[in-house]
Amino acid sequence: MSQWAGIESDAAVARRPPAPSPATGQGSGNGAAGNGATGNGSGRPRPRLKRAERLITGSIDGAAHVLQRRGRHVLVGSALLMIPMTALTLWLSVLAYDDFDRFDSLFGDRGWIGAEAGGAFFALAVQSLTAHLVGAYCAAYQVKYQLGGDPGIREPMVATLRRVPLLLITWALTHWWALLVALGVINAELADLAGVAFFLIPLLTMLSALVVLVVPVMMGERVGVRAIPRGIALARRRFGPVMGFVLANGLIGGFLVTFIALLPAAAEGTGLLTFGSVRWLVQGVAAQVAALVVVPFTALAAAEMYLQVRVHAEGLDIVLAADRAFGSPG
């Protein structure tokens, strides 16, 4: 128990024994085995969280598992957050083009912001904020589910809405650099982008890896702005796998978005379907469907990565087994 207590207080432990099986109760005396599946007859839920041998593939597989089994809760809850943000993007675009002349002249001599570039920049910013909010909802859902709970839509949604001010602050503090990069990319020439991409992609991956666990920390540990240093500290403890996860998650997400968004064009290419004058509408719907699937999936994967990093770095699975066998100290 002293070793388990040390893990729970974030003390470093050099070597840990494998976690006892909740089903057999090995290594826990007459705990889980002698008192039923809930451990000590306390009615504690059995955690679904399992230690993954490989952090990257295990996290992505865990996200796919939850999306497959609880897709309705995840997708409907995510849509409730994404639809208003999409409407906000459209509203900003309409404002920009309705007042094109005045907006296009804003810093126009330097080419920083114009109606077209400004519309694209605001769209990227709103999409980034949307992903942040959806990430909070999915993190609250994933953590609750993997720790043995049975969440619906309401509980993680309420938890997310209560933390919207904090989420806005953490988004601004952890994504300001991404907004600057987006503004530079929008106004850069294609030839210039090709030259800096070799250095820019690894840099963006490294910065993303440092902050990818911030939202799961906030929702899983119920902290505020302190989630930023805590998330960075967790990522640094397994920085190689976390950076690889960011790359893999980005590649899978990009592939899925491209595949789903191109389905209407592929259907027309076969000659079996033609959309005619509504092709633009079908293409737009396909793009939104792609976002509705990919954004929650990548958010679930980030939340699962947070849990797996805690399992490997802090022995979270052993703490959970100890709580079920002997009861929580608090």
SELOZA-683762 format. One record per residue (C-alpha): residue number from 1; residue in three letters; chain; x, y, z. Coordinates in steps of 0.001 Angstrom, whole numbers, plus 524288, in hexadecimal, padded with zeros to 5 digits. Layout:
% residues N
<n:NUM	res:ALA	chain:A	px:X	py:Y	pz:Z>
...
% end
This chain:
% residues 330
<n:1	res:MET	chain:A	px:80000	py:80000	pz:80000>
<n:2	res:SER	chain:A	px:80B43	py:80948	pz:8027F>
<n:3	res:GLN	chain:A	px:80F6A	py:807CC	pz:7F460>
<n:4	res:TRP	chain:A	px:80190	py:80A61	pz:7EF9B>
<n:5	res:ALA	chain:A	px:80090	py:81657	pz:7F850>
<n:6	res:GLY	chain:A	px:80D65	py:81B36	pz:7F2D8>
<n:7	res:ILE	chain:A	px:80859	py:819ED	pz:7E50A>
<n:8	res:GLU	chain:A	px:7FBE5	py:8211F	pz:7E839>
<n:9	res:SER	chain:A	px:803B1	py:82C7C	pz:7EDB5>
<n:10	res:ASP	chain:A	px:80BC4	py:82D05	pz:7E130>
<n:11	res:ALA	chain:A	px:817DF	py:8276E	pz:7E7C3>
<n:12	res:ALA	chain:A	px:82135	py:820C8	pz:7DE6C>
<n:13	res:VAL	chain:A	px:821BA	py:811FE	pz:7DF59>
<n:14	res:ALA	chain:A	px:82D07	py:80B0E	pz:7D8D6>
<n:15	res:ARG	chain:A	px:826B9	py:7FDD4	pz:7D62F>
<n:16	res:ARG	chain:A	px:8189A	py:7F9CF	pz:7D7DA>
<n:17	res:PRO	chain:A	px:812A2	py:7EC46	pz:7D85D>
<n:18	res:PRO	chain:A	px:807E5	py:7E95D	pz:7CE80>
<n:19	res:ALA	chain:A	px:7FA71	py:7EDC5	pz:7D2A5>
<n:20	res:PRO	chain:A	px:7F25C	py:7E35C	pz:7D977>
<n:21	res:SER	chain:A	px:7E6F7	py:7DE1C	pz:7D1B9>
<n:22	res:PRO	chain:A	px:7DA00	py:7E343	pz:7D703>
<n:23	res:ALA	chain:A	px:7D345	py:7D6D0	pz:7D27F>
<n:24	res:THR	chain:A	px:7DC2C	py:7CD38	pz:7D989>
<n:25	res:GLY	chain:A	px:7E078	py:7D5E3	pz:7E4CA>
<n:26	res:GLN	chain:A	px:7EE83	py:7D0CD	pz:7E40B>
<n:27	res:GLY	chain:A	px:7F79B	py:7D8C1	pz:7EC76>
<n:28	res:SER	chain:A	px:7EC96	py:7DF0A	pz:7F423>
<n:29	res:GLY	chain:A	px:7E9A8	py:7D4AC	pz:7FE5A>
<n:30	res:ASN	chain:A	px:7DB2A	py:7D34C	pz:80079>
<n:31	res:GLY	chain:A	px:7D812	py:7E044	pz:7F9C1>
<n:32	res:ALA	chain:A	px:7D188	py:7DF21	pz:7EC78>
<n:33	res:ALA	chain:A	px:7D139	py:7D044	pz:7EC28>
<n:34	res:GLY	chain:A	px:7CB28	py:7CE92	pz:7F97D>
<n:35	res:ASN	chain:A	px:7C0DB	py:7D91D	pz:7F84F>
<n:36	res:GLY	chain:A	px:7BBC6	py:7D86F	pz:7EA71>
<n:37	res:ALA	chain:A	px:7BEB3	py:7E006	pz:7DE1E>
<n:38	res:THR	chain:A	px:7BD16	py:7ED4A	pz:7E46E>
<n:39	res:GLY	chain:A	px:7C7D2	py:7EB3C	pz:7EE6F>
<n:40	res:ASN	chain:A	px:7C57A	py:7EB47	pz:7FD2B>
<n:41	res:GLY	chain:A	px:7B6E8	py:7EBBC	pz:7FA77>
<n:42	res:SER	chain:A	px:7B7FC	py:7FA7B	pz:7F931>
<n:43	res:GLY	chain:A	px:7B110	py:7FB1A	pz:7EC27>
<n:44	res:ARG	chain:A	px:7BC90	py:801D1	pz:7E58D>
<n:45	res:PRO	chain:A	px:7BBBF	py:8010C	pz:7D6A7>
<n:46	res:ARG	chain:A	px:7C56F	py:7F850	pz:7CFCB>
<n:47	res:PRO	chain:A	px:7CECF	py:800D0	pz:7C7D3>
<n:48	res:ARG	chain:A	px:7CF2D	py:7FDDE	pz:7B955>
<n:49	res:LEU	chain:A	px:7DCA6	py:803FD	pz:7B81D>
<n:50	res:LYS	chain:A	px:7E703	py:7FA30	pz:7B402>
<n:51	res:ARG	chain:A	px:7F59C	py:7FC3E	pz:7B34A>
<n:52	res:ALA	chain:A	px:7F97A	py:7FD3D	pz:7A4EE>
<n:53	res:GLU	chain:A	px:80686	py:7F76F	pz:7A129>
<n:54	res:ARG	chain:A	px:8085F	py:801EA	pz:796C6>
<n:55	res:LEU	chain:A	px:80431	py:80F95	pz:79A3F>
<n:56	res:ILE	chain:A	px:80192	py:81482	pz:78C7D>
<n:57	res:THR	chain:A	px:7F9DB	py:80949	pz:786AF>
<n:58	res:GLY	chain:A	px:7F388	py:80627	pz:793C0>
<n:59	res:SER	chain:A	px:7EE35	py:813F7	pz:7950B>
<n:60	res:ILE	chain:A	px:7E8C7	py:81428	pz:78742>
<n:61	res:ASP	chain:A	px:7E2EA	py:806A4	pz:78914>
<n:62	res:GLY	chain:A	px:7DCA6	py:80AE5	pz:795E9>
<n:63	res:ALA	chain:A	px:7D673	py:81695	pz:78F25>
<n:64	res:ALA	chain:A	px:7D131	py:80E00	pz:7843A>
<n:65	res:HIS	chain:A	px:7CB95	py:8049C	pz:78E51>
<n:66	res:VAL	chain:A	px:7C409	py:80F58	pz:79556>
<n:67	res:LEU	chain:A	px:7BF81	py:8158A	pz:78899>
<n:68	res:GLN	chain:A	px:7BA7E	py:80860	pz:783FA>
<n:69	res:ARG	chain:A	px:7B350	py:80505	pz:7908C>
<n:70	res:ARG	chain:A	px:7AEBA	py:8129F	pz:79487>
<n:71	res:GLY	chain:A	px:7AE41	py:8197F	pz:78770>
<n:72	res:ARG	chain:A	px:7A0BE	py:81F4E	pz:78989>
<n:73	res:HIS	chain:A	px:7A497	py:82618	pz:7962B>
<n:74	res:VAL	chain:A	px:7B19A	py:82AC5	pz:790DC>
<n:75	res:LEU	chain:A	px:7ACC9	py:82F9F	pz:783AA>
<n:76	res:VAL	chain:A	px:7A01E	py:835E3	pz:7883F>
<n:77	res:GLY	chain:A	px:7A6F7	py:83CF4	pz:79363>
<n:78	res:SER	chain:A	px:7B1BC	py:84183	pz:78A48>
<n:79	res:ALA	chain:A	px:7A7C6	py:84625	pz:78041>
<n:80	res:LEU	chain:A	px:7A0FA	py:84E5F	pz:78A99>
<n:81	res:LEU	chain:A	px:7ADC0	py:855C2	pz:78C3D>
<n:82	res:MET	chain:A	px:7B1F6	py:855EE	pz:77DFE>
<n:83	res:ILE	chain:A	px:7A56A	py:85AD4	pz:777A9>
<n:84	res:PRO	chain:A	px:7A531	py:86806	pz:77EDB>
<n:85	res:MET	chain:A	px:7B39A	py:869F1	pz:77BEE>
<n:86	res:THR	chain:A	px:7B149	py:8670B	pz:76D83>
<n:87	res:ALA	chain:A	px:7A656	py:87115	pz:76D91>
<n:88	res:LEU	chain:A	px:7AFC7	py:87ADA	pz:773BE>
<n:89	res:THR	chain:A	px:7B983	py:8786D	pz:768C1>
<n:90	res:LEU	chain:A	px:7AF18	py:87AE1	pz:75E77>
<n:91	res:TRP	chain:A	px:7AAC4	py:88750	pz:76560>
<n:92	res:LEU	chain:A	px:7B8A4	py:88CA1	pz:765CA>
<n:93	res:SER	chain:A	px:7BA5E	py:88974	pz:75764>
<n:94	res:VAL	chain:A	px:7ADC0	py:89087	pz:753E9>
<n:95	res:LEU	chain:A	px:7B200	py:89C6F	pz:75BB1>
<n:96	res:ALA	chain:A	px:7BF26	py:89C9F	pz:754D9>
<n:97	res:TYR	chain:A	px:7B977	py:89C02	pz:74733>
<n:98	res:ASP	chain:A	px:7AE03	py:8A517	pz:749D7>
<n:99	res:ASP	chain:A	px:7B7B2	py:8AF90	pz:74DDF>
<n:100	res:PHE	chain:A	px:7C21D	py:8AB2E	pz:74446>
<n:101	res:ASP	chain:A	px:7C835	py:8B85D	pz:7411A>
<n:102	res:ARG	chain:A	px:7CAA8	py:8BCE6	pz:74F04>
<n:103	res:PHE	chain:A	px:7CEF3	py:8AF80	pz:753B8>
<n:104	res:ASP	chain:A	px:7D7B7	py:8AD32	pz:74805>
<n:105	res:SER	chain:A	px:7DF02	py:8B9E7	pz:74AA0>
<n:106	res:LEU	chain:A	px:7E286	py:8B5ED	pz:75895>
<n:107	res:PHE	chain:A	px:7F169	py:8B50E	pz:7584F>
<n:108	res:GLY	chain:A	px:7EFB8	py:8B351	pz:749C5>
<n:109	res:ASP	chain:A	px:7FC83	py:8BA07	pz:7467F>
<n:110	res:ARG	chain:A	px:803D6	py:8AF46	pz:74D94>
<n:111	res:GLY	chain:A	px:7FAD8	py:8A461	pz:74972>
<n:112	res:TRP	chain:A	px:7F8C2	py:89F32	pz:75726>
<n:113	res:ILE	chain:A	px:7E9F2	py:89F1A	pz:7572F>
<n:114	res:GLY	chain:A	px:7E038	py:8A0C2	pz:74C34>
<n:115	res:ALA	chain:A	px:7D279	py:89C0A	pz:749FD>
<n:116	res:GLU	chain:A	px:7D6B9	py:88EFB	pz:7446F>
<n:117	res:ALA	chain:A	px:7E28B	py:88CD0	pz:74D2E>
<n:118	res:GLY	chain:A	px:7DB21	py:891CF	pz:75904>
<n:119	res:GLY	chain:A	px:7CFBF	py:888B7	pz:75659>
<n:120	res:ALA	chain:A	px:7D8ED	py:87D20	pz:7554A>
<n:121	res:PHE	chain:A	px:7E014	py:88131	pz:761AD>
<n:122	res:PHE	chain:A	px:7D39B	py:88296	pz:7699D>
<n:123	res:ALA	chain:A	px:7CECB	py:8758B	pz:7646B>
<n:124	res:LEU	chain:A	px:7DB4D	py:86EDC	pz:768E4>
<n:125	res:ALA	chain:A	px:7DAB1	py:87599	pz:7761F>
<n:126	res:VAL	chain:A	px:7CC93	py:87189	pz:7785E>
<n:127	res:GLN	chain:A	px:7CF8D	py:8639D	pz:77410>
<n:128	res:SER	chain:A	px:7DAED	py:8632F	pz:77D8C>
<n:129	res:LEU	chain:A	px:7D24C	py:867FD	pz:788A6>
<n:130	res:THR	chain:A	px:7C7C4	py:85E40	pz:784B5>
<n:131	res:ALA	chain:A	px:7D186	py:85321	pz:7855F>
<n:132	res:HIS	chain:A	px:7D584	py:85803	pz:792DC>
<n:133	res:LEU	chain:A	px:7C777	py:857B1	pz:797D0>
<n:134	res:VAL	chain:A	px:7C47B	py:84A98	pz:7918A>
<n:135	res:GLY	chain:A	px:7D123	py:84586	pz:79754>
<n:136	res:ALA	chain:A	px:7CC4E	py:8495E	pz:7A4CF>
<n:137	res:TYR	chain:A	px:7BF50	py:84262	pz:7A2D6>
<n:138	res:CYS	chain:A	px:7C5CC	py:8361C	pz:79D8D>
<n:139	res:ALA	chain:A	px:7D010	py:83636	pz:7A84C>
<n:140	res:ALA	chain:A	px:7C598	py:83701	pz:7B2CF>
<n:141	res:TYR	chain:A	px:7BE4A	py:82BD3	pz:7AC46>
<n:142	res:GLN	chain:A	px:7CA4B	py:82356	pz:7A9E1>
<n:143	res:VAL	chain:A	px:7CFC4	py:824A2	pz:7B79D>
<n:144	res:LYS	chain:A	px:7C2A5	py:821B7	pz:7BDDF>
<n:145	res:TYR	chain:A	px:7C05E	py:815F2	pz:7B510>
<n:146	res:GLN	chain:A	px:7CDF7	py:81025	pz:7B67F>
<n:147	res:LEU	chain:A	px:7CD84	py:8116F	pz:7C550>
<n:148	res:GLY	chain:A	px:7C14B	py:80917	pz:7C5B4>
<n:149	res:GLY	chain:A	px:7B670	py:8130F	pz:7C4AA>
<n:150	res:ASP	chain:A	px:7AACB	py:8130A	pz:7BB90>
<n:151	res:PRO	chain:A	px:7AA3E	py:82109	pz:7B673>
<n:152	res:GLY	chain:A	px:79FAE	py:82636	pz:7ADA8>
<n:153	res:ILE	chain:A	px:79F97	py:8330F	pz:7A663>
<n:154	res:ARG	chain:A	px:79B2A	py:83BF4	pz:7B162>
<n:155	res:GLU	chain:A	px:7A5E5	py:839A4	pz:7BB6C>
<n:156	res:PRO	chain:A	px:7B1DD	py:83C7F	pz:7B2D7>
<n:157	res:MET	chain:A	px:7AA83	py:84778	pz:7AC02>
<n:158	res:VAL	chain:A	px:7A76F	py:84E49	pz:7B8DC>
<n:159	res:ALA	chain:A	px:7B597	py:84C89	pz:7BD39>
<n:160	res:THR	chain:A	px:7BA38	py:85297	pz:7B073>
<n:161	res:LEU	chain:A	px:7B0E3	py:85E24	pz:7B0B7>
<n:162	res:ARG	chain:A	px:7B49B	py:8614C	pz:7BEC2>
<n:163	res:ARG	chain:A	px:7C2CC	py:86255	pz:7BA9E>
<n:164	res:VAL	chain:A	px:7C0D1	py:86A71	pz:7AE4E>
<n:165	res:PRO	chain:A	px:7C788	py:8769A	pz:7B419>
<n:166	res:LEU	chain:A	px:7D332	py:86E68	pz:7B854>
<n:167	res:LEU	chain:A	px:7D353	py:86783	pz:7AB37>
<n:168	res:LEU	chain:A	px:7D3D3	py:8749E	pz:7A44A>
<n:169	res:ILE	chain:A	px:7DF61	py:8789F	pz:7ACB3>
<n:170	res:THR	chain:A	px:7E6CC	py:86BEE	pz:7AAB4>
<n:171	res:TRP	chain:A	px:7E3FE	py:86C52	pz:79C21>
<n:172	res:ALA	chain:A	px:7E994	py:87A0D	pz:79B11>
<n:173	res:LEU	chain:A	px:7F589	py:8769E	pz:7A348>
<n:174	res:THR	chain:A	px:7F895	py:869E2	pz:79C3D>
<n:175	res:HIS	chain:A	px:7F4A1	py:86D2B	pz:78E3C>
<n:176	res:TRP	chain:A	px:7F934	py:87B25	pz:78C16>
<n:177	res:TRP	chain:A	px:804F1	py:87628	pz:78493>
<n:178	res:ALA	chain:A	px:7FC19	py:86E0D	pz:77BC3>
<n:179	res:LEU	chain:A	px:7F433	py:87A36	pz:77863>
<n:180	res:LEU	chain:A	px:80099	py:88188	pz:774C6>
<n:181	res:VAL	chain:A	px:8050E	py:87635	pz:76C4A>
<n:182	res:ALA	chain:A	px:7F7A9	py:875A1	pz:765D6>
<n:183	res:LEU	chain:A	px:7F82E	py:8842B	pz:762C0>
<n:184	res:GLY	chain:A	px:805B7	py:8828D	pz:75CF0>
<n:185	res:VAL	chain:A	px:801C3	py:876C8	pz:754CF>
<n:186	res:ILE	chain:A	px:7F5AB	py:87DA4	pz:74F78>
<n:187	res:ASN	chain:A	px:7FDAF	py:88943	pz:74AC8>
<n:188	res:ALA	chain:A	px:80992	py:8819D	pz:7460D>
<n:189	res:GLU	chain:A	px:80C8B	py:87DBD	pz:73821>
<n:190	res:LEU	chain:A	px:80C06	py:86F60	pz:7349E>
<n:191	res:ALA	chain:A	px:81A79	py:86F24	pz:7313A>
<n:192	res:ASP	chain:A	px:81DF3	py:874D4	pz:73E82>
<n:193	res:LEU	chain:A	px:8159D	py:86AB0	pz:74583>
<n:194	res:ALA	chain:A	px:81C76	py:85F9F	pz:73E86>
<n:195	res:GLY	chain:A	px:82979	py:864CE	pz:7433C>
<n:196	res:VAL	chain:A	px:825F7	py:86617	pz:751A2>
<n:197	res:ALA	chain:A	px:81D51	py:85A01	pz:752C2>
<n:198	res:PHE	chain:A	px:82921	py:85172	pz:7559C>
<n:199	res:PHE	chain:A	px:82BEA	py:85945	pz:761F9>
<n:200	res:LEU	chain:A	px:81E0D	py:85D92	pz:76523>
<n:201	res:ILE	chain:A	px:817A8	py:85027	pz:76612>
<n:202	res:PRO	chain:A	px:820EF	py:84A9E	pz:7707D>
<n:203	res:LEU	chain:A	px:82008	py:85751	pz:7783A>
<n:204	res:LEU	chain:A	px:81129	py:8574C	pz:777FE>
<n:205	res:THR	chain:A	px:810F6	py:848EC	pz:77BAD>
<n:206	res:MET	chain:A	px:819C8	py:84B68	pz:78755>
<n:207	res:LEU	chain:A	px:811B3	py:856FE	pz:78C13>
<n:208	res:SER	chain:A	px:80515	py:84F5F	pz:78A4D>
<n:209	res:ALA	chain:A	px:80AB3	py:843E1	pz:791D5>
<n:210	res:LEU	chain:A	px:80DAC	py:84CA6	pz:79D6B>
<n:211	res:VAL	chain:A	px:7FF94	py:85149	pz:79EBF>
<n:212	res:VAL	chain:A	px:7F7C4	py:845B1	pz:79996>
<n:213	res:LEU	chain:A	px:7F4D8	py:840B9	pz:7A75B>
<n:214	res:VAL	chain:A	px:7F090	py:84DC6	pz:7AD1A>
<n:215	res:VAL	chain:A	px:7E1F8	py:84C38	pz:7AA81>
<n:216	res:PRO	chain:A	px:7E16E	py:83E02	pz:7AF30>
<n:217	res:VAL	chain:A	px:7E878	py:8423A	pz:7BB9E>
<n:218	res:MET	chain:A	px:7DEB4	py:84D3D	pz:7BDDF>
<n:219	res:MET	chain:A	px:7D2E8	py:84469	pz:7BC1C>
<n:220	res:GLY	chain:A	px:7D891	py:8383A	pz:7C26A>
<n:221	res:GLU	chain:A	px:7DEAF	py:83E91	pz:7CE5E>
<n:222	res:ARG	chain:A	px:7D51C	py:849F7	pz:7CF7A>
<n:223	res:VAL	chain:A	px:7DF4A	py:854A3	pz:7CFF7>
<n:224	res:GLY	chain:A	px:7DFA0	py:861F1	pz:7C996>
<n:225	res:VAL	chain:A	px:7EB0F	py:868F6	pz:7C359>
<n:226	res:ARG	chain:A	px:7F406	py:85FF0	pz:7CB15>
<n:227	res:ALA	chain:A	px:7F0A8	py:855E3	pz:7C0B3>
<n:228	res:ILE	chain:A	px:7FAA1	py:85C64	pz:7B7CB>
<n:229	res:PRO	chain:A	px:806FA	py:859A5	pz:7BFDC>
<n:230	res:ARG	chain:A	px:8016E	py:84C8A	pz:7C418>
<n:231	res:GLY	chain:A	px:7FE98	py:84889	pz:7B5F9>
<n:232	res:ILE	chain:A	px:80C01	py:84CEE	pz:7B162>
<n:233	res:ALA	chain:A	px:81286	py:84589	pz:7BC8C>
<n:234	res:LEU	chain:A	px:80B1C	py:83916	pz:7B921>
<n:235	res:ALA	chain:A	px:80E8A	py:83A55	pz:7AAB7>
<n:236	res:ARG	chain:A	px:81CF7	py:83C37	pz:7ADCB>
<n:237	res:ARG	chain:A	px:81D44	py:82FA2	pz:7B5B3>
<n:238	res:ARG	chain:A	px:81A19	py:827EA	pz:7A954>
<n:239	res:PHE	chain:A	px:81D74	py:83226	pz:79F2F>
<n:240	res:GLY	chain:A	px:821E0	py:828E3	pz:7946B>
<n:241	res:PRO	chain:A	px:81541	py:820F1	pz:7941D>
<n:242	res:VAL	chain:A	px:80CFC	py:82D32	pz:795E8>
<n:243	res:MET	chain:A	px:8138B	py:833C9	pz:78A4F>
<n:244	res:GLY	chain:A	px:811CA	py:8277E	pz:78238>
<n:245	res:PHE	chain:A	px:80394	py:8272A	pz:78651>
<n:246	res:VAL	chain:A	px:80174	py:83526	pz:781A2>
<n:247	res:LEU	chain:A	px:8072C	py:83193	pz:77461>
<n:248	res:ALA	chain:A	px:7FF4F	py:82501	pz:7734A>
<n:249	res:ASN	chain:A	px:7F2D3	py:82B85	pz:777DB>
<n:250	res:GLY	chain:A	px:7F4AA	py:83687	pz:76E24>
<n:251	res:LEU	chain:A	px:7F759	py:82D4C	pz:762D9>
<n:252	res:ILE	chain:A	px:7EBA4	py:824AC	pz:765EE>
<n:253	res:GLY	chain:A	px:7E2D5	py:83074	pz:767C2>
<n:254	res:GLY	chain:A	px:7E775	py:83690	pz:75B15>
<n:255	res:PHE	chain:A	px:7E55E	py:829E1	pz:753B1>
<n:256	res:LEU	chain:A	px:7D7A0	py:82830	pz:75917>
<n:257	res:VAL	chain:A	px:7D3CD	py:83647	pz:7561C>
<n:258	res:THR	chain:A	px:7D8D8	py:83522	pz:7482F>
<n:259	res:PHE	chain:A	px:7D25F	py:827F0	pz:74611>
<n:260	res:ILE	chain:A	px:7C500	py:82C0F	pz:74B15>
<n:261	res:ALA	chain:A	px:7C549	py:83964	pz:74488>
<n:262	res:LEU	chain:A	px:7C89E	py:83349	pz:73757>
<n:263	res:LEU	chain:A	px:7BDBF	py:82926	pz:737C6>
<n:264	res:PRO	chain:A	px:7B425	py:831A2	pz:72FEA>
<n:265	res:ALA	chain:A	px:7BE4C	py:833F1	pz:7254D>
<n:266	res:ALA	chain:A	px:7C17C	py:82574	pz:72515>
<n:267	res:ALA	chain:A	px:7B309	py:82221	pz:723F3>
<n:268	res:GLU	chain:A	px:7B19C	py:82B65	pz:71872>
<n:269	res:GLY	chain:A	px:7BDBC	py:825AB	pz:7124E>
<n:270	res:THR	chain:A	px:7B753	py:8185C	pz:71172>
<n:271	res:GLY	chain:A	px:7AC15	py:81E0F	pz:709AC>
<n:272	res:LEU	chain:A	px:7A20D	py:81804	pz:712BC>
<n:273	res:LEU	chain:A	px:79EC4	py:824E5	pz:7195A>
<n:274	res:THR	chain:A	px:79E50	py:832E8	pz:714AB>
<n:275	res:PHE	chain:A	px:79BAC	py:83E63	pz:71D92>
<n:276	res:GLY	chain:A	px:79A56	py:848F7	pz:71360>
<n:277	res:SER	chain:A	px:797F7	py:85688	pz:718CE>
<n:278	res:VAL	chain:A	px:79819	py:851D9	pz:726F8>
<n:279	res:ARG	chain:A	px:7A5DE	py:84C66	pz:725FE>
<n:280	res:TRP	chain:A	px:7AB23	py:8574F	pz:72E8D>
<n:281	res:LEU	chain:A	px:7A111	py:8543A	pz:73904>
<n:282	res:VAL	chain:A	px:7A436	py:845B5	pz:738F7>
<n:283	res:GLN	chain:A	px:7B2B4	py:848BC	pz:73997>
<n:284	res:GLY	chain:A	px:7B087	py:851DC	pz:7451D>
<n:285	res:VAL	chain:A	px:7A86D	py:847C8	pz:74C52>
<n:286	res:ALA	chain:A	px:7B2F4	py:83D86	pz:749FD>
<n:287	res:ALA	chain:A	px:7BD45	py:846A9	pz:74F8B>
<n:288	res:GLN	chain:A	px:7B51F	py:84908	pz:75BCA>
<n:289	res:VAL	chain:A	px:7B29E	py:83A76	pz:75D6F>
<n:290	res:ALA	chain:A	px:7C138	py:8382C	pz:75C5D>
<n:291	res:ALA	chain:A	px:7C3C0	py:8423A	pz:766FF>
<n:292	res:LEU	chain:A	px:7B900	py:83C72	pz:76F89>
<n:293	res:VAL	chain:A	px:7BFAC	py:82F2A	pz:76F1D>
<n:294	res:VAL	chain:A	px:7CDFD	py:832FB	pz:76F56>
<n:295	res:VAL	chain:A	px:7CE09	py:83DA2	pz:779C9>
<n:296	res:PRO	chain:A	px:7C79C	py:8350F	pz:7844E>
<n:297	res:PHE	chain:A	px:7D00D	py:8297C	pz:7807F>
<n:298	res:THR	chain:A	px:7DCC4	py:830FD	pz:781F0>
<n:299	res:ALA	chain:A	px:7D7BF	py:836DA	pz:78EB1>
<n:300	res:LEU	chain:A	px:7D4A0	py:82958	pz:7941C>
<n:301	res:ALA	chain:A	px:7E225	py:824C3	pz:7901A>
<n:302	res:ALA	chain:A	px:7E874	py:83038	pz:7974C>
<n:303	res:ALA	chain:A	px:7E09A	py:82D15	pz:7A38B>
<n:304	res:GLU	chain:A	px:7E48E	py:81ECD	pz:7A2A6>
<n:305	res:MET	chain:A	px:7F2B5	py:822F9	pz:7A0EB>
<n:306	res:TYR	chain:A	px:7F193	py:82AD9	pz:7AD74>
<n:307	res:LEU	chain:A	px:7EC9F	py:81EE5	pz:7B4CA>
<n:308	res:GLN	chain:A	px:7F725	py:8161D	pz:7AF1B>
<n:309	res:VAL	chain:A	px:801F3	py:81FC5	pz:7B278>
<n:310	res:ARG	chain:A	px:7FCF4	py:81FF3	pz:7C071>
<n:311	res:VAL	chain:A	px:7FC8F	py:8111E	pz:7C07A>
<n:312	res:HIS	chain:A	px:80A91	py:80FDD	pz:7BBA8>
<n:313	res:ALA	chain:A	px:81073	py:81B77	pz:7C2E8>
<n:314	res:GLU	chain:A	px:80887	py:81B9B	pz:7CF87>
<n:315	res:GLY	chain:A	px:802DA	py:80DEE	pz:7D0EC>
<n:316	res:LEU	chain:A	px:7F4C2	py:81265	pz:7CFB9>
<n:317	res:ASP	chain:A	px:7F010	py:80481	pz:7CD4E>
<n:318	res:ILE	chain:A	px:7F63E	py:7FFF9	pz:7DA11>
<n:319	res:VAL	chain:A	px:7EFFE	py:80B3D	pz:7E176>
<n:320	res:LEU	chain:A	px:7E2B6	py:8078A	pz:7DBF4>
<n:321	res:ALA	chain:A	px:7E4B8	py:7F94B	pz:7DF92>
<n:322	res:ALA	chain:A	px:7E8BB	py:7FD41	pz:7ED58>
<n:323	res:ASP	chain:A	px:7DCDA	py:80601	pz:7EEE9>
<n:324	res:ARG	chain:A	px:7D3D5	py:7FAFB	pz:7EAD9>
<n:325	res:ALA	chain:A	px:7DA87	py:7F10A	pz:7F39A>
<n:326	res:PHE	chain:A	px:7DCD5	py:7F91A	pz:7FFDC>
<n:327	res:GLY	chain:A	px:7D494	py:80541	pz:7FE4E>
<n:328	res:SER	chain:A	px:7D85D	py:81333	pz:7FB5B>
<n:329	res:PRO	chain:A	px:7E056	py:819BE	pz:80637>
<n:330	res:GLY	chain:A	px:7D818	py:82611	pz:80505>
% end
